[in-house]
């Protein structure tokens, strides 16, 4: 187990509310091919802070790559809503591109 993974697991298991810690842990799991663990962590992050925009793109892309398009679409569509609320046009464009490729 990598030191980064161990650190992030410890941090989040101790009740950290820092969205970046949860986001980092989800991405670590994703990078290791632990898609279900990553998805569960993204879901915890979404429950903790639904306004944290980066989670939607990364989770959506992970699910696209894992051949889980229906789940990816849900995350990407939720990301569009979060981007609009945050006024984040850059992330909005990225999410819309992934969604268009998924639907096209």
Secondary structure, DSSP 8 states (H G I E B T S, - for coil): --HHHHHHHHHHHTT---HHHHHHHHHHHHHTT-HHHHHHHHHHHHHH-TT-THHHHHHHHHHHHTT-HHHHHHHHHHHHHHHHHHT-HHHHHHHHHHHHHHH-
